[in-house]
């Protein structure tokens, strides 16, 4: 996984590019009718039900826009919210509040949606030892926010990008010629570079699971589109030689059934690619 410093750099980039995109040469609506010295207060109003996410990110946005903006937090990230709840108050220059408004709302609505869906999935896994993972199926440009929201919702992050973990999927294996060739070449590559990256290998059937095990040195075996009997058999074959991960269009209804097969992880792209934003508003007080 990426370091905290790398993750913060991603957040800083998102804030910078998003504000530039939205404000450009200036917020002419505010500049036209609000005096520079005007001061105001706003509240973040919840108009929905779910898991709140993005409060800490909102603080960073407000500070990036205007270091004099002061935020009073009422509800923290991860709180269960319902219609009428107030997440925070923020006070300062009115123009600054308006410049920050859209980025704060867009981010928090999206993050809260991801956290809410993740939380609902995690609850289905209670009583099992299986952990829920996200994927790289994220909105371009804001992956850091969505993966942060997954953690707030109780899930765990898979690799952040192509550079922080090796994942040999079906196309890698087919282009390399075989599973054993793909794994052998990967091990040589990492040794030459001196990079201690973990290796995950996708298996499409039990024969491929056996071939992966024969190669050894694989951190996790991804059981892609396995049915329940195949998953149970694969878990039995693998034992403690590698960790196991189920993936491939696993629905909410099937989630617990796969967990009960004994896999260590279940990954779901729908945590980030299929969510409906929570309704939040920033209202003047």
Secondary structure as UniProt FT lines:
FT   HELIX           4..23
FT   TURN            24..25
FT   HELIX           28..33
FT   TURN            36..37
FT   STRAND          39..46
FT   STRAND          50..51
FT   HELIX           55..65
FT   TURN            67..68
FT   STRAND          70..73
FT   TURN            77..78
FT   STRAND          80..81
FT   TURN            83..84
FT   STRAND          86..93
FT   HELIX           94..124
FT   TURN            125..127
FT   STRAND          131..133
FT   TURN            140..141
FT   HELIX           143..152
FT   TURN            153..154
FT   TURN            162..163
FT   STRAND          166..168
FT   HELIX           170..176
FT   HELIX           179..193
FT   STRAND          199..203
FT   HELIX           206..215
FT   STRAND          220..224
FT   HELIX           228..238
FT   TURN            239..240
FT   STRAND          243..247
FT   HELIX           252..259
FT   TURN            260..262
FT   STRAND          265..267
FT   HELIX           270..273
FT   STRAND          280..284
//
